[in-house]
Amino acid sequence: MGDSENKTEEKQYTGFLSRIPTLAHYGSIGKSKFIRFFQGFGQFIREVLSLFKRDYIEGTLFILFCTIFTAVSTSVLKKAVIWGMMRVNGVTYIAPSNLRQVLLNPLSMIMMILFAVIVTLMSLFQIAGLLHTFSVGRTGRETNLTCMFRAGFRACRKALHPKNWLLILFILILFPLTKLLPLSSSTFKLILPGFINQTIDYTSGLNLLYNIIYFILIIFLTVYIFSINSFVLQRESLFRSCKRSRKLEKGHFFETLFSMLLLTIMLNFTINSVASIVVVNFKEVVSWLKGNTSFIDKTESVGTYTYVLRQILKSFISPAINNAALTVLFYRYVREKSELYTLSSDFIKVKEYSFRRSAITVAAIIAVSLGVLGIFAYRYSYLFEEVGRPLVCAHRGDNVNAPENTMPAFELAASENLKWIELDVHQTKDGVIICNHDSTIKRVTGINYSIHDHTFAELSACKFGSWMPGDYTDVSVPKLEEALKLAKENDMNVQVELKGHPLDKNFEENVLKVINDTGMHDNVMVIAQDARRLQRVMELDPTITKGYCMAIAVGDLNDIPYTDNITIEETYVTPELVRNMHAKGVKVFCWTVDKDDTVQYLVSCGVDVIGTDDPMLISAALEKADYSGGFSRAFHIVMHLIAKMDK
């Protein structure tokens, strides 16, 4: 009896175990879902390409018009807004010293808001036109440019209703910041300036915060991505469109997210590959046919042309492909949820094809394009003049290969035959001027010492290079005097950036004393981001060269009384600014250029000195750069303006 009961219990237990899902069971479920996703993704890509192929001519012409119109309108409006802001604030330039005053003026705020709204409407216009094309294409019907324009105007008019104003933030911020499935060429335009990116990269807390915010934005975009479809295609408000998007995304969140990610990766890879193949082969063919006399062969590098072509292809192909992808996913989910969804009657209304109307539209686009090129050729005729080669300034020394603001970094810069180095100075508790960027040494030593509160002897005991690979374990903080003596021995000029602490006594006086004692008065440019520092230097020694270090600068910068030259973040360098400064004898220094894909643009602008963390990289790019005038220089400027989407 006992054995029988035991066997019965064992059988029941075995049966119970057989009903418990095993890891292998879960693995098979995950595997099957994984396989189903990629099978569905393959079908998704085929449907996207089918829609794109069906309407690529209309889509390309529409994007061409939108790109030209947006570029010209944005340029004109931006100049008008800047001029208006300066006018209402009674200033002739906008720089860090008066930025708060200008931005906080109520009239300035209104002008900036209006500018943002107009730029957003341009982007929405393009999105609506493309969504119209692909949505109508799904019904098997043909559309035309006239209908695309009507769809764009209809969406813009609808967006101006107060209940839909949040759409402005959706398009203006969400798409550009995430750069995930950009739907119009203008959504590439929101770029964080280089100094902001550097600050985020250098600061672990900011880097973490940025990544968290980015992750949240990606989730938000994925959940509400289809609100654009509903808003454009139906007579629904933004809030009802968002509600519909949430409903469609239920159970499809990860499918949408991974589809968007994979599509973005595939599209970027394809465009980069095509751009590289086209540029390399074209260069080879032209070189073979004409030797080294071709325009392409005289240019700075294959890499820069690849970058330019890549960006141009992205501005025309990406919006079309992405809108087609959004259309495919949208209607797939609508079908799966068995929703009744039809295009609004006014949206589906398509005029019959007219050769005459299409010819007129194409002719108008060509005329506008030629007119814009003519205006640019007249206005920027000075670009046909030759330019000189800029000098390279090692920012904090060669800090890619040695610890920043240390003697090894300065010595490397000297060995690379550079004519400029840049360094930052603070004052210790006992009045010694030392080289360091931050007010503390925590980032470069791991020790949280405030320079202002510690003596030079205490700071010298800390190791400033142990964090960096190489033989830098015994590197200590250098005095300004040591750096200047090295520069003098190697015939280098020095940008001395005044950092300091508000409680430092006689900081500017002590810095000037070191400069004069080392005999470097005529080979130093004292720079600062704090205008009050330069004003004090101006009072103490009007003869020493000064440079206002500006993260943003527009207007007549020659009106700044306490600077001899300007040093400006590369994002804000324009050919007009450089030309105006040179006409008044002012040199233009730019910072911090750590990628070679913008070097040719800066060369074509005519800047005098390029500051970089990686002087060897930038020097190599300058070796290959094109310094000729004529069409070549104008071409570089125009291509940069067209391709300036997502560096």
ZAMARGU-4260 file (C-alpha; in steps of 0.2 Angstrom, whole numbers, plus 5000, padded with zeros to 4 digits):
<rodrens>
0) 5000/5000/5000 | 5014/5012/5004 | 5023/5008/4988 | 5007/5011/4978 | 5004/5028/4987
5) 5022/5033/4984 | 5020/5029/4965 | 5004/5039/4964 | 5012/5054/4973 | 5027/5053/4961
10) 5016/5052/4946 | 5006/5067/4952 | 5022/5077/4956 | 5030/5072/4939 | 5014/5078/4930
15) 5015/5094/4940 | 5033/5097/4935 | 5029/5094/4917 | 5017/5108/4918 | 5029/5121/4925
20) 5037/5131/4910 | 5056/5128/4909 | 5069/5141/4905 | 5070/5132/4888 | 5052/5134/4886
25) 5054/5153/4889 | 5069/5153/4878 | 5059/5145/4864 | 5045/5158/4866 | 5058/5172/4865
30) 5066/5164/4850 | 5050/5163/4841 | 5045/5181/4845 | 5063/5186/4839 | 5061/5176/4823
35) 5043/5183/4820 | 5049/5201/4823 | 5063/5199/4810 | 5051/5191/4798 | 5039/5205/4800
40) 5053/5218/4799 | 5058/5211/4782 | 5040/5213/4776 | 5040/5230/4783 | 5056/5235/4774
45) 5049/5228/4757 | 5033/5239/4760 | 5043/5254/4764 | 5053/5253/4748 | 5038/5249/4738
50) 5030/5265/4744 | 5046/5275/4742 | 5048/5268/4724 | 5030/5272/4719 | 5031/5291/4723
55) 5050/5295/4724 | 5049/5308/4710 | 5036/5318/4718 | 5044/5316/4735 | 5061/5321/4729
60) 5054/5337/4720 | 5044/5341/4736 | 5059/5339/4747 | 5070/5349/4736 | 5057/5364/4736
65) 5055/5363/4755 | 5074/5362/4758 | 5078/5377/4747 | 5063/5387/4754 | 5067/5382/4772
70) 5086/5386/4770 | 5083/5403/4763 | 5068/5408/4774 | 5077/5403/4790 | 5093/5413/4785
75) 5083/5428/4781 | 5072/5426/4797 | 5086/5423/4808 | 5095/5439/4803 | 5079/5449/4805
80) 5076/5442/4822 | 5094/5446/4828 | 5093/5463/4820 | 5076/5466/4829 | 5083/5459/4846
85) 5098/5471/4845 | 5087/5486/4840 | 5074/5484/4854 | 5089/5482/4867 | 5099/5496/4860
90) 5115/5486/4857 | 5125/5483/4841 | 5131/5465/4845 | 5125/5450/4856 | 5139/5442/4866
95) 5140/5434/4883 | 5142/5451/4892 | 5125/5456/4887 | 5116/5440/4882 | 5105/5439/4898
100) 5099/5457/4895 | 5095/5453/4877 | 5086/5436/4880 | 5076/5442/4895 | 5068/5457/4886
105) 5050/5453/4883 | 5050/5459/4865 | 5066/5447/4862 | 5056/5433/4869 | 5041/5436/4857
110) 5053/5437/4842 | 5062/5421/4847 | 5045/5412/4849 | 5038/5418/4833 | 5054/5412/4824
115) 5053/5394/4832 | 5034/5393/4827 | 5038/5397/4809 | 5053/5385/4808 | 5042/5372/4816
120) 5028/5375/4803 | 5040/5373/4789 | 5045/5356/4796 | 5027/5351/4798 | 5023/5357/4780
125) 5036/5344/4774 | 5030/5330/4785 | 5012/5333/4780 | 5016/5333/4761 | 5025/5317/4762
130) 5013/5308/4773 | 4999/5313/4761 | 5009/5305/4746 | 5012/5289/4755 | 4995/5287/4763
135) 4987/5290/4746 | 4999/5278/4738 | 4993/5265/4750 | 4976/5266/4742 | 4983/5263/4725
140) 4980/5281/4719 | 4992/5294/4712 | 4995/5311/4719 | 5005/5326/4713 | 5014/5341/4720
145) 4999/5352/4721 | 4990/5340/4732 | 5006/5339/4743 | 5007/5358/4745 | 4988/5358/4750
150) 4991/5345/4763 | 5006/5354/4770 | 4996/5371/4771 | 4981/5362/4779 | 4992/5354/4793
155) 5000/5371/4796 | 4983/5380/4798 | 4977/5366/4809 | 4993/5367/4820 | 4990/5386/4823
160) 4974/5382/4833 | 4977/5385/4852 | 4973/5367/4857 | 4986/5360/4845 | 5001/5372/4850
165) 5010/5358/4859 | 5013/5350/4842 | 5026/5364/4841 | 5036/5357/4855 | 5034/5340/4848
170) 5042/5344/4831 | 5054/5357/4837 | 5062/5347/4851 | 5057/5329/4851 | 5062/5324/4833
175) 5078/5334/4832 | 5085/5329/4849 | 5082/5311/4847 | 5087/5310/4829 | 5077/5294/4828
180) 5066/5293/4812 | 5068/5311/4807 | 5053/5315/4796 | 5059/5331/4788 | 5076/5339/4782
185) 5073/5353/4795 | 5072/5341/4810 | 5091/5339/4808 | 5094/5357/4812 | 5094/5357/4831
190) 5112/5354/4835 | 5120/5357/4852 | 5135/5368/4851 | 5152/5360/4853 | 5156/5368/4869
195) 5139/5361/4877 | 5143/5343/4870 | 5161/5345/4878 | 5154/5350/4895 | 5142/5336/4895
200) 5156/5324/4890 | 5168/5330/4903 | 5155/5331/4918 | 5149/5313/4923 | 5134/5320/4932
205) 5128/5330/4917 | 5132/5315/4905 | 5121/5304/4916 | 5107/5317/4916 | 5108/5319/4898
210) 5107/5300/4894 | 5092/5299/4906 | 5083/5313/4898 | 5087/5306/4881 | 5081/5289/4886
215) 5064/5297/4892 | 5062/5306/4876 | 5065/5290/4866 | 5051/5282/4875 | 5039/5297/4874
220) 5043/5298/4855 | 5039/5279/4853 | 5023/5280/4862 | 5016/5296/4853 | 5025/5294/4836
225) 5008/5290/4827 | 5000/5306/4833 | 5008/5314/4818 | 4999/5302/4806 | 4982/5305/4815
230) 4984/5324/4816 | 4989/5326/4798 | 4977/5313/4790 | 4962/5316/4800 | 4952/5330/4807
235) 4958/5326/4825 | 4965/5338/4838 | 4983/5334/4844 | 4976/5327/4861 | 4964/5315/4852
240) 4979/5310/4840 | 4990/5306/4855 | 4976/5296/4862 | 4975/5286/4846 | 4994/5284/4846
245) 4994/5276/4863 | 4980/5264/4858 | 4989/5259/4843 | 5006/5257/4852 | 4998/5245/4865
250) 5007/5229/4863 | 5018/5236/4849 | 5030/5247/4859 | 5045/5236/4857 | 5041/5232/4839
255) 5040/5251/4834 | 5056/5255/4844 | 5066/5241/4837 | 5059/5244/4819 | 5064/5263/4820
260) 5081/5259/4827 | 5085/5246/4814 | 5079/5257/4800 | 5089/5271/4806 | 5105/5260/4807
265) 5102/5252/4790 | 5098/5269/4782 | 5113/5277/4789 | 5124/5262/4784 | 5118/5262/4767
270) 5119/5281/4764 | 5137/5281/4771 | 5142/5266/4760 | 5135/5274/4745 | 5143/5291/4748
275) 5160/5283/4751 | 5158/5272/4735 | 5153/5287/4724 | 5166/5299/4730 | 5180/5287/4730
280) 5176/5280/4712 | 5172/5297/4705 | 5189/5303/4712 | 5198/5288/4704 | 5189/5290/4687
285) 5193/5309/4686 | 5211/5307/4691 | 5213/5293/4678 | 5205/5304/4664 | 5213/5321/4669
290) 5227/5317/4680 | 5228/5329/4695 | 5219/5344/4687 | 5202/5340/4692 | 5192/5350/4704
295) 5189/5335/4715 | 5207/5330/4715 | 5212/5347/4722 | 5201/5347/4737 | 5205/5343/4755
300) 5201/5325/4757 | 5189/5311/4751 | 5183/5310/4769 | 5176/5328/4768 | 5167/5325/4751
305) 5160/5309/4758 | 5153/5318/4773 | 5145/5332/4762 | 5137/5319/4750 | 5131/5309/4765
310) 5122/5323/4772 | 5114/5329/4756 | 5108/5311/4753 | 5101/5310/4771 | 5092/5327/4769
315) 5083/5320/4753 | 5082/5301/4756 | 5079/5300/4775 | 5063/5310/4776 | 5055/5301/4762
320) 5060/5284/4769 | 5055/5288/4787 | 5038/5295/4782 | 5035/5279/4771 | 5040/5269/4786
325) 5029/5278/4798 | 5014/5276/4786 | 5017/5257/4784 | 5018/5254/4803 | 5003/5265/4806
330) 4992/5256/4794 | 4998/5239/4800 | 4993/5242/4818 | 4977/5250/4812 | 4973/5234/4803
335) 4979/5222/4817 | 4967/5231/4829 | 4953/5230/4816 | 4950/5249/4818 | 4940/5259/4806
340) 4951/5272/4799 | 4949/5282/4783 | 4957/5297/4776 | 4947/5313/4779 | 4938/5317/4763
345) 4947/5333/4760 | 4964/5324/4762 | 4960/5310/4750 | 4954/5322/4737 | 4967/5322/4723
350) 4967/5332/4708 | 4969/5323/4691 | 4986/5323/4684 | 4990/5338/4673 | 5006/5339/4663
355) 5004/5358/4662 | 5002/5360/4681 | 5017/5348/4685 | 5028/5357/4672 | 5023/5374/4679
360) 5027/5368/4697 | 5044/5360/4692 | 5048/5376/4682 | 5044/5387/4697 | 5055/5376/4708
365) 5070/5378/4696 | 5067/5397/4694 | 5067/5399/4713 | 5083/5388/4715 | 5092/5398/4701
370) 5086/5414/4709 | 5093/5409/4726 | 5109/5404/4719 | 5110/5421/4710 | 5107/5430/4726
375) 5120/5420/4735 | 5133/5422/4721 | 5130/5441/4721 | 5130/5443/4740 | 5145/5431/4743
380) 5156/5436/4728 | 5170/5439/4740 | 5171/5420/4743 | 5179/5419/4726 | 5195/5426/4734
385) 5209/5415/4739 | 5211/5411/4758 | 5227/5408/4769 | 5230/5393/4779 | 5225/5395/4797
390) 5237/5391/4812 | 5233/5377/4824 | 5232/5381/4843 | 5234/5366/4855 | 5220/5368/4867
395) 5227/5365/4884 | 5242/5358/4875 | 5241/5342/4865 | 5229/5335/4878 | 5224/5320/4867
400) 5241/5312/4869 | 5246/5320/4886 | 5237/5326/4902 | 5229/5343/4899 | 5237/5359/4905
405) 5253/5350/4910 | 5271/5352/4904 | 5271/5336/4894 | 5256/5342/4884 | 5264/5359/4880
410) 5281/5350/4876 | 5271/5339/4864 | 5264/5354/4855 | 5281/5362/4854 | 5288/5346/4846
415) 5274/5346/4833 | 5280/5364/4827 | 5264/5372/4832 | 5263/5391/4833 | 5250/5393/4847
420) 5245/5384/4863 | 5231/5388/4875 | 5231/5386/4893 | 5220/5391/4908 | 5226/5399/4924
425) 5221/5400/4942 | 5229/5408/4958 | 5234/5397/4973 | 5231/5402/4991 | 5249/5409/4992
430) 5247/5419/4975 | 5256/5407/4963 | 5248/5407/4945 | 5246/5389/4939 | 5239/5380/4924
435) 5223/5371/4927 | 5205/5372/4919 | 5194/5369/4933 | 5193/5378/4950 | 5197/5362/4958
440) 5209/5348/4954 | 5196/5334/4957 | 5193/5329/4938 | 5212/5328/4934 | 5218/5320/4950
445) 5204/5313/4960 | 5207/5324/4974 | 5194/5337/4978 | 5206/5352/4982 | 5200/5369/4978
450) 5215/5379/4970 | 5209/5395/4979 | 5210/5387/4996 | 5227/5377/4994 | 5245/5382/4992
455) 5256/5378/4977 | 5266/5366/4988 | 5250/5356/4993 | 5244/5355/4974 | 5261/5350/4968
460) 5261/5335/4979 | 5246/5328/4969 | 5248/5318/4953 | 5240/5327/4938 | 5244/5313/4925
465) 5241/5296/4933 | 5224/5294/4925 | 5231/5294/4908 | 5240/5280/4899 | 5258/5282/4897
470) 5273/5288/4907 | 5263/5302/4916 | 5262/5296/4934 | 5274/5309/4941 | 5267/5324/4932
475) 5263/5339/4943 | 5254/5355/4941 | 5264/5368/4931 | 5267/5386/4935 | 5262/5399/4921
480) 5280/5404/4921 | 5286/5387/4916 | 5274/5386/4902 | 5278/5403/4895 | 5297/5400/4896
485) 5294/5384/4886 | 5284/5394/4873 | 5298/5407/4872 | 5311/5394/4869 | 5301/5386/4855
490) 5295/5402/4847 | 5277/5399/4851 | 5262/5411/4855 | 5251/5408/4870 | 5233/5411/4874
495) 5232/5413/4892 | 5214/5411/4898 | 5209/5419/4914 | 5199/5408/4925 | 5202/5412/4944
500) 5191/5414/4959 | 5180/5429/4963 | 5190/5431/4980 | 5207/5430/4972 | 5217/5446/4976
505) 5227/5455/4962 | 5224/5440/4950 | 5225/5450/4934 | 5240/5460/4941 | 5249/5444/4945
510) 5246/5436/4928 | 5252/5451/4919 | 5268/5451/4930 | 5272/5433/4925 | 5269/5437/4907
515) 5281/5452/4908 | 5294/5444/4919 | 5296/5430/4906 | 5297/5442/4891 | 5282/5436/4883
520) 5271/5452/4882 | 5271/5452/4863 | 5268/5434/4861 | 5253/5432/4873 | 5235/5435/4870
525) 5225/5436/4886 | 5208/5429/4884 | 5193/5427/4896 | 5175/5422/4895 | 5171/5434/4909
530) 5171/5452/4901 | 5176/5459/4918 | 5192/5451/4918 | 5197/5458/4901 | 5191/5475/4907
535) 5202/5474/4922 | 5217/5469/4910 | 5213/5484/4899 | 5214/5496/4914 | 5231/5488/4919
540) 5239/5486/4902 | 5230/5493/4887 | 5245/5487/4875 | 5244/5468/4878 | 5233/5459/4866
545) 5216/5454/4872 | 5203/5441/4866 | 5185/5440/4871 | 5181/5421/4872 | 5163/5420/4866
550) 5152/5404/4866 | 5139/5415/4856 | 5142/5431/4846 | 5133/5440/4832 | 5132/5458/4826
555) 5146/5471/4825 | 5159/5463/4837 | 5171/5477/4833 | 5161/5488/4845 | 5167/5478/4860
560) 5180/5490/4867 | 5190/5478/4878 | 5196/5466/4865 | 5208/5466/4851 | 5204/5449/4843
565) 5189/5437/4845 | 5189/5419/4850 | 5173/5411/4846 | 5165/5393/4847 | 5166/5385/4830
570) 5147/5384/4828 | 5145/5403/4826 | 5159/5405/4814 | 5152/5412/4797 | 5161/5419/4782
575) 5152/5436/4785 | 5158/5437/4803 | 5176/5433/4798 | 5176/5445/4783 | 5169/5460/4794
580) 5182/5457/4807 | 5196/5456/4795 | 5190/5472/4787 | 5193/5480/4804 | 5210/5472/4808
585) 5203/5459/4820 | 5209/5441/4820 | 5196/5427/4822 | 5201/5412/4833 | 5189/5397/4834
590) 5187/5383/4846 | 5187/5368/4850 | 5188/5359/4833 | 5191/5340/4837 | 5183/5333/4821
595) 5191/5336/4803 | 5174/5336/4794 | 5172/5355/4798 | 5190/5360/4795 | 5187/5364/4776
600) 5172/5375/4781 | 5183/5385/4793 | 5197/5387/4780 | 5184/5393/4768 | 5177/5406/4780
605) 5195/5412/4782 | 5198/5410/4801 | 5215/5414/4807 | 5218/5401/4821 | 5209/5384/4825
610) 5210/5378/4843 | 5209/5359/4845 | 5212/5345/4858 | 5220/5335/4844 | 5232/5346/4834
615) 5239/5332/4824 | 5222/5327/4817 | 5218/5345/4812 | 5235/5349/4805 | 5233/5334/4794
620) 5216/5340/4788 | 5224/5357/4785 | 5237/5349/4774 | 5224/5342/4762 | 5212/5358/4763
625) 5208/5368/4748 | 5214/5386/4749 | 5209/5392/4731 | 5196/5405/4728 | 5183/5405/4714
630) 5170/5392/4713 | 5179/5380/4724 | 5178/5391/4740 | 5160/5395/4737 | 5156/5377/4734
635) 5163/5372/4751 | 5153/5386/4760 | 5136/5381/4751 | 5139/5362/4754 | 5142/5365/4772
640) 5126/5375/4774 | 5116/5362/4765 | 5124/5348/4774 | 5124/5355/4791 | 5111/5343/4798
645) 5118/5331/4811 | 5137/5332/4814
</rodrens>
